[in-house]
Amino acid sequence: MGNKHLALAAALFGVLALAGFLGVDRALAELVASHHEWSVWGLGTHGLEVLFGFPISKWLTGFVLLLLALVLYFARRRQAAQVLAFVAIVQLATRLTAGVLKGVLPRLRPFEVLATGGWDSQWFHHAGSSFPSGHAAHFWGLFFPLAVLRPRLAIWLLPLPLFISAARVAVNDHFLSDVAVSAALAALITLIAHSVSSPSARAFRETC
């Protein structure tokens, strides 16, 4: 995956988010609310949270990757260290950006909006924490940088961000636009990191 693919992914997720803002968010939330919740979504999300260390810290995955990169660097496994460091930096940056946006653009979660019926007052609510999705940012932030460096390996990781994005919408914890913006952020941050890398680093990635 190169810069053009990353830009295209960011644009596609941006269009998906726009569709959400223009009405799909509400339609999906109401559709989900009219059906019984599938337990697989909640169980799958919980399993991924445990596997990736959420109960300890939402930052654990990124810092563990950085630590492994450091160990591999001193073990003279420089290529593997660079891969892990790049993925970790992008993932942490995506998580951080999503966290900042939650504070700047607080939005009620779908189940909260449905409980009050306040579709016109879902934004800038003091208790809002829906936009964008931290879960989606976490996993798309792992997928996109890995797709740049190790596309054959990344394809095996793709089901995780796809599942978590669908799951957050399927249980009305997030709107479609929440997860779409997180995916777009991950693609954009990966694009920026890839673009500002030194020529030698880009040459390394092209040989991976």
N, C-alpha and C positions, 0 to 999 in steps of 0.2 A: 504494500500500500504506500503510495507516494503522496506528495502534497495535493495533487489534483483530486485524488480520491478522498483525502481528508476534507478538502474544501467542499466537495460534492456531498459528503456525508453530513457536514455541518449545515449545508443549505437544505438538504432534504429533511433533516430533523427540525430545522427552523420553520420550514413550510408546515410540517406536522404540528408544531407548537402553535403556529398562526391559526391553523384550522381549529385547534382546541380553543383558542381564545375567541374565535368567531362563532362558537356554538357547540362544537363537538364535545368539549369538556362537560358541559351540562347534560347533554344527551347521554353520554356514556355513564356519568354518575347516576343519573336517574334509572338507566337501564340496569346497572349493577344493583342498585337498591331494590329493584323490583324482583330480583332473583335471589335465591338462597346462596350464601357464600360457599364457595368450594373450599373445603378444608385443605386441599393440596397447595393452594396459594400461601396460606398462612404457615403450614408446616414446612414448605420449601423455603420460604423466606427465613423462618427461624433457623433452619438447618444451615443455611448459608451464613447467617449472622454468627452462629457459633463457630463454623468452620473458619471464618475470616476474622475472628477475634473481636467482634462487636461488643460482647459483654465486658471485655477488658477496656477497649478503647476503639473508637472509629478510625483512629490514626494508626492502629497497630500494624495493619497490612503494609502500609507504605514504609514505616520505620523498620519493620523486619526485612523488607526488601533492601533497604539502604544498608542495614547491618550485614546482610548476606553479600551485598556488593562489595563492601569493605573487606570482608573476610576473603572473598575470591580475589580481590585485587592484590592483597598481600600474599596470597597463595599462587600468584603469577597466572591466574586465570583471567587475564585482562579483558578478553572479549565478553565472557559471561558477566563479568563485573560491570562492564559498560551497559550491557543489555538491562540488567537489574536496576542499575542506577537511573537510567533513562525512564524506565517504567515507573519506578518509585517516585521520581520527581514530578512526572506528569500526573500520576495518581494523586499525590498529596496536593498538588496545585489545583487540581480539579475539585477535590474535596473542600479545600479552603475557599475557593471561589464560590462554590455552591453555598457554603456556610455563611459567607459574607452577604450573598444575595438574599438569604433567608431573613437577615436582619434589616436589609434595605427595602425589600419588597415583601413584607409579611402577608401571608395569604392563609385563610382558613382552609382546612382539609375538606374534601368533598363530604364526608360524613357529618362534619360540623355545619357546613352550609345547608345540607339537607335537613338537619335537625331544626334549623332556625328559618329556613326558607329565604334567607337573605342573600340572594344571588347578586344583588346590586351593591352589597357591602362586604364582599368576601376579601377584598384587598385592604392592606394597611390596617389590619386588625392587630391589636396588641398581643393577642395570643396566637397569631398565625405563624405556622412553620411548615407550610406545604410546598412553597415555591423557592427553589427547585427541589427535586428529590435528591436527598443525600445518598440513599441506597443506589439509585441509578447512576449518580455521579461516581460513586465508589467503583462500580463494576465496569462502566464504560471507560472510566479513567484507567483501568487496567487493560482493557481490550485494545483501545486505539494505539497506545504506544507499542504494545506488543505486536500489533498488526503491522506496524512500520518496520520493526526489527526482525520479527520471526513470524511472518504471515502463516506459515504452515502450522505452527504451534498455536497461533491466535485463533485459528478456526475452531479448535477444540474448546476454547474459552468462550466463544460467541454465545452459546446457549445460556450462560450465566447472566449477562446483562439483558438479554432478551427476556429471560424468565422473570428476573427481578423487576423489570420495567412493566411487564404485563401483570405481575402479581400485585404491585403497588396500586395499579389502577383497578384491578379486579376485586380488591377488598375496600375500595373507596378511601384509601389512605392518601392517594394522590390523584390529581387530574392528569389527563393525557399530556397536556402542555408542560406539566411539572417534570415528567420523565423525559420528554422530548428535548426540553431546554438543557437538562443535565447531559444528555447524549451530545447535543450540539456543542456545549461547553467543552466536553472531553475531546471532541474532534478538533475544535479550534485551538485548545491549549496544546494538543499534540502537534498540530500544524505549526504553531509558533515555536515550540521547542525544537522541532525538526528544522525549521527555517533558520533559526539563529545559531544552530550548531556550527562548529568550525568545519571547514572543508574536509579535514582529516576524519572527523567523526562521521560526516555524511558518507565519505568513501567507505568507512568501516561498515556502516549500515547497508550499503549497496552490495557488499560482499557477503552479508549474512544470509 
